[in-house]
Amino acid sequence: MKQSSDTVVMVRPHHFTSNPETLADNTFQSVSQANDVAQKAYDEVTEAANTLRQQGVTVHLFEDETIHTPDSVFPNNWFTTHASGELVLYPMFSNNRRKERRADIIEFLQGHYNYSTTLDLSGLEQKEQFLEGTGAIVFNHQAKLAYAARSKRMHEAALNSLCERLGYEPVVFDASNSAGTPVYHTNVIMAVGTEFVMVGLDMIEEKARQRVITAIQHSGKALIELSETQIAQFAGNTLELDTKNGKLLALSTTAFEALTEEQKIHLAQWVKLVPMSVPTIELGGGSIRCMLAQVFKPT
């Protein structure tokens, strides 16, 4: 199993705004008073997609012209694709985020890549069992591990059901900031690459921390520890991607500037760091990784 793909789905919003339904539990989110926030977000997605294409990544870019889906720029939360042939749809915590699921995107992916199975977990919303895709789960595809921090957006029963279906082992833990607020999504504190794992260890509950470290070590990946300050600057919200010229690490300019020179040198052994400026989108509580839904082609 490959850890990274060379293809992503992105959604370009025409009416981006900070989502009022998610503000309560997303400490990374803030509200902008600027009148041109929608245009700035549109431009940031355009530039990020162009940058990735220039680096050799295939980008399937979809438009969202509606006004009812303020978080549509983060498609990685409502679907995932898997090299084993599954396309998975996820149960979303917020009502307006459930409107992000789009038949046209699913039909496009099925038509181009022929997934053998569509696993629709969205019905779990009726049971209030939420699992927001690769926001809630950070997969180690090579070791078949599914890291997941407990939150309103990650229900263990839903995770266990998915892991049983995919043949992955769940690694569940509690994580919070220094004020005691639970981390809303695992992918803001953790990123898994082919050769490394970036993680805010201090934010993981002490009882579970060693278990997470052991899982990382047993998977054979180098551990790059991030501070809570770096996590707050989205340094954990990164994504490794494949290209014909090697692997790259997609991250925001905010995250890039938060990394130490030593960390950048360490990462450069394995990936080319490709920072992209998305400060407006980061007001929505997510960064580059959240903007990229990986496409793994069935093998």
C-alpha positions as CSV (number, residue, x, y, z in Angstrom):
1,M,0.0,0.0,0.0
2,K,1.3,3.4,-0.9
3,Q,1.0,6.2,1.7
4,S,0.6,9.0,-0.8
5,S,-1.2,9.6,-4.1
6,D,-0.5,11.8,-7.1
7,T,-4.1,12.9,-7.5
8,V,-6.4,15.0,-5.4
9,V,-9.9,16.5,-5.5
10,M,-10.3,20.2,-4.6
11,V,-13.4,22.3,-4.3
12,R,-13.3,26.0,-5.2
13,P,-15.9,27.9,-3.2
14,H,-17.6,31.0,-4.7
15,H,-19.2,32.1,-1.3
16,F,-16.7,31.1,1.3
17,T,-17.3,32.2,4.9
18,S,-16.5,30.9,8.4
19,N,-19.1,28.2,9.3
20,P,-21.2,29.3,12.3
21,E,-22.2,25.7,13.0
22,T,-18.7,24.6,13.6
23,L,-17.3,27.6,15.5
24,A,-18.1,26.1,19.0
25,D,-15.7,23.2,18.9
26,N,-13.1,24.3,16.4
27,T,-10.5,26.4,18.2
28,F,-8.6,26.9,15.0
29,Q,-11.5,28.8,13.4
30,S,-12.2,32.5,13.5
31,V,-14.6,35.0,12.0
32,S,-13.5,37.5,9.3
33,Q,-15.2,40.8,9.0
34,A,-13.6,41.5,5.6
35,N,-16.0,42.1,2.7
36,D,-13.8,40.3,0.2
37,V,-13.3,37.1,2.1
38,A,-15.1,35.0,-0.5
39,Q,-13.0,36.4,-3.4
40,K,-9.8,35.9,-1.4
41,A,-10.7,32.3,-0.7
42,Y,-11.6,31.7,-4.3
43,D,-8.2,33.1,-5.4
44,E,-6.3,31.1,-2.8
45,V,-7.8,27.8,-4.0
46,T,-7.1,28.8,-7.6
47,E,-3.5,29.5,-6.8
48,A,-3.0,26.4,-4.7
49,A,-4.4,24.2,-7.4
50,N,-2.1,25.8,-10.0
51,T,0.9,25.3,-7.7
52,L,0.2,21.6,-7.2
53,R,-0.4,21.1,-11.0
54,Q,2.9,22.8,-11.7
55,Q,4.6,20.4,-9.3
56,G,3.1,17.4,-11.2
57,V,0.0,16.6,-9.1
58,T,-3.2,15.8,-10.9
59,V,-5.9,18.1,-9.5
60,H,-9.6,17.5,-10.1
61,L,-11.1,20.9,-9.4
62,F,-14.8,21.3,-8.8
63,E,-16.8,24.5,-8.3
64,D,-19.2,25.2,-5.5
65,E,-21.5,28.1,-6.4
66,T,-24.0,27.5,-3.6
67,I,-24.3,29.6,-0.4
68,H,-25.3,26.8,1.9
69,T,-22.0,25.0,2.3
70,P,-19.4,27.3,3.9
71,D,-16.9,24.5,4.5
72,S,-17.1,22.9,1.0
73,V,-13.4,23.9,0.5
74,F,-12.6,20.9,2.8
75,P,-13.8,17.9,0.8
76,N,-11.5,15.4,2.6
77,N,-14.0,15.2,5.4
78,W,-17.0,13.7,3.5
79,F,-15.3,11.1,1.3
80,T,-12.1,9.0,1.0
81,T,-10.9,6.6,-1.7
82,H,-8.8,3.5,-1.2
83,A,-6.4,1.5,-3.4
84,S,-8.3,-1.6,-2.2
85,G,-11.3,-0.4,-4.3
86,E,-13.5,1.3,-1.7
87,L,-15.0,4.8,-2.0
88,V,-16.3,5.8,1.5
89,L,-18.9,8.4,2.4
90,Y,-18.8,9.7,5.9
91,P,-21.3,10.9,8.6
92,M,-20.9,14.6,9.3
93,F,-21.4,16.4,12.6
94,S,-22.9,19.7,11.3
95,N,-26.1,19.8,9.4
96,N,-24.8,22.2,6.7
97,R,-21.7,20.1,6.2
98,R,-23.9,17.1,5.2
99,K,-24.9,19.2,2.1
100,E,-21.3,19.0,0.9
101,R,-21.8,15.4,-0.3
102,R,-22.1,15.7,-4.1
103,A,-23.3,13.0,-6.5
104,D,-21.4,14.7,-9.4
105,I,-18.1,14.2,-7.6
106,I,-18.8,10.6,-6.7
107,E,-20.0,9.9,-10.3
108,F,-16.9,11.5,-11.7
109,L,-14.6,9.4,-9.4
110,Q,-16.5,6.2,-10.2
111,G,-16.4,6.9,-13.9
112,H,-12.7,7.6,-14.0
113,Y,-11.4,5.1,-11.5
114,N,-13.9,2.3,-11.2
115,Y,-14.1,1.7,-7.4
116,S,-15.5,-1.7,-6.8
117,T,-17.4,-0.6,-3.6
118,T,-19.1,2.5,-2.4
119,L,-19.4,2.3,1.4
120,D,-21.9,4.8,2.6
121,L,-21.7,5.5,6.3
122,S,-23.7,8.7,6.2
123,G,-26.7,6.9,7.7
124,L,-24.9,6.9,11.0
125,E,-25.8,10.6,11.3
126,Q,-29.2,9.4,12.5
127,K,-27.5,7.6,15.4
128,E,-25.3,10.7,16.1
129,Q,-22.2,8.5,15.3
130,F,-20.0,11.0,13.3
131,L,-16.7,10.3,11.6
132,E,-15.4,13.1,9.4
133,G,-13.2,11.3,6.9
134,T,-9.5,12.2,7.0
135,G,-10.2,15.0,9.3
136,A,-11.2,12.6,12.0
137,I,-8.8,9.8,10.8
138,V,-5.1,10.0,9.9
139,F,-4.3,6.8,8.0
140,N,-1.0,5.0,7.9
141,H,-1.8,3.0,4.8
142,Q,1.4,1.1,4.8
143,A,1.0,-0.3,8.3
144,K,-2.8,-0.3,8.1
145,L,-3.3,1.9,11.1
146,A,-6.0,4.5,11.7
147,Y,-5.0,7.2,14.1
148,A,-8.0,9.0,15.6
149,A,-8.5,11.6,18.4
150,R,-11.8,11.4,20.2
151,S,-14.2,14.3,19.6
152,K,-17.7,15.2,18.6
153,R,-16.6,14.4,15.1
154,M,-15.1,11.0,15.7
155,H,-17.3,8.3,17.1
156,E,-15.4,5.1,18.1
157,A,-18.2,2.7,17.0
158,A,-18.2,4.3,13.5
159,L,-14.4,4.1,13.4
160,N,-14.3,0.5,14.4
161,S,-16.8,-0.4,11.8
162,L,-14.8,1.3,9.1
163,C,-11.5,-0.3,10.3
164,E,-13.0,-3.7,10.3
165,R,-14.2,-3.2,6.8
166,L,-10.9,-1.9,5.5
167,G,-8.7,-4.2,7.6
168,Y,-7.0,-1.4,9.6
169,E,-6.2,-1.2,13.3
170,P,-7.6,1.8,15.1
171,V,-5.2,3.8,17.3
172,V,-7.6,6.0,19.4
173,F,-6.6,8.6,21.9
174,D,-7.7,11.8,23.6
175,A,-6.0,15.1,22.6
176,S,-6.6,18.7,23.7
177,N,-4.9,22.0,23.9
178,S,-3.3,23.5,27.0
179,A,-6.7,25.0,27.9
180,G,-8.2,21.6,28.0
181,T,-10.3,21.9,24.8
182,P,-10.5,18.7,22.8
183,V,-8.8,18.7,19.4
184,Y,-11.7,18.8,16.9
185,H,-9.9,16.9,14.1
186,T,-7.0,14.5,14.2
187,N,-5.4,15.9,11.1
188,V,-4.6,19.3,12.7
189,I,-2.2,17.6,15.1
190,M,-0.9,14.8,13.0
191,A,0.4,14.0,9.5
192,V,1.7,10.7,8.2
193,G,4.2,10.5,5.3
194,T,5.9,7.5,3.7
195,E,9.0,7.9,5.9
196,F,7.9,10.2,8.8
197,V,5.1,11.2,11.1
198,M,4.6,14.8,12.3
199,V,2.6,15.0,15.5
200,G,1.9,17.3,18.4
201,L,2.7,14.7,21.1
202,D,2.2,17.1,24.1
203,M,-1.4,17.5,23.1
204,I,-2.1,13.8,23.3
205,E,-3.3,12.6,26.7
206,E,-0.3,11.3,28.7
207,K,-1.7,7.8,29.2
208,A,-2.1,7.3,25.5
209,R,1.1,9.1,24.4
210,Q,3.4,6.2,24.7
211,R,1.0,4.0,22.8
212,V,1.0,6.4,19.9
213,I,4.8,6.7,20.0
214,T,5.1,2.9,20.0
215,A,2.7,2.6,17.0
216,I,4.8,5.1,15.1
217,Q,8.1,3.4,15.9
218,H,6.8,0.0,15.0
219,S,5.7,1.3,11.7
220,G,9.3,2.2,10.9
221,K,8.7,5.9,10.4
222,A,10.7,8.8,11.8
223,L,9.0,10.9,14.5
224,I,9.0,14.7,14.1
225,E,7.5,16.3,17.2
226,L,5.5,19.5,16.8
227,S,4.8,22.0,19.6
228,E,1.3,23.3,20.5
229,T,2.3,26.6,19.1
230,Q,3.3,25.1,15.8
231,I,0.0,23.1,15.8
232,A,-1.9,26.3,16.2
233,Q,-0.1,27.5,13.0
234,F,-1.3,24.4,11.1
235,A,2.1,22.8,11.0
236,G,0.4,19.4,11.6
237,N,-2.1,20.0,8.8
238,T,0.1,18.9,5.9
239,L,-0.1,16.2,3.2
240,E,2.5,14.2,1.4
241,L,1.8,13.8,-2.3
242,D,3.5,11.8,-5.1
243,T,4.9,13.3,-8.4
244,K,7.1,11.9,-11.2
245,N,9.9,13.9,-9.7
246,G,9.5,12.6,-6.2
247,K,7.4,13.3,-3.1
248,L,6.3,16.7,-1.9
249,L,4.8,18.0,1.3
250,A,1.9,20.3,0.7
251,L,1.6,22.8,3.5
252,S,0.5,26.4,4.0
253,T,2.8,29.3,4.2
254,T,1.7,29.7,7.8
255,A,2.7,26.1,8.6
256,F,6.0,26.4,6.7
257,E,7.0,29.5,8.7
258,A,6.1,27.8,12.0
259,L,8.6,24.9,11.3
260,T,12.1,25.2,12.6
261,E,15.0,25.2,10.2
262,E,16.0,21.8,11.8
263,Q,12.6,20.4,11.1
264,K,12.7,21.6,7.5
265,I,16.1,20.0,6.9
266,H,14.9,16.8,8.5
267,L,11.8,16.7,6.2
268,A,13.8,17.6,3.1
269,Q,15.5,14.2,3.3
270,W,12.2,12.7,2.0
271,V,10.0,15.4,0.6
272,K,10.1,18.8,-1.2
273,L,8.3,21.3,0.9
274,V,5.8,23.2,-1.1
275,P,4.2,26.1,0.9
276,M,1.0,27.7,-0.4
277,S,-0.6,30.9,1.0
278,V,-4.2,30.3,2.2
279,P,-4.7,32.7,5.2
280,T,-8.3,33.4,4.3
281,I,-9.2,29.7,4.2
282,E,-7.4,29.1,7.5
283,L,-10.0,31.4,9.1
284,G,-12.4,28.5,8.5
285,G,-10.3,26.3,10.9
286,G,-8.5,24.1,8.4
287,S,-5.5,24.4,6.1
288,I,-3.9,22.8,3.1
289,R,-4.4,19.2,4.1
290,C,-8.1,19.8,4.7
291,M,-8.4,21.2,1.2
292,L,-7.1,18.0,-0.4
293,A,-9.1,14.9,-0.8
294,Q,-6.6,12.2,-2.0
295,V,-7.5,10.0,-4.9
296,F,-6.1,6.5,-4.5
297,K,-6.6,4.5,-7.7
298,P,-7.8,0.9,-7.2
299,T,-5.0,-1.7,-7.8
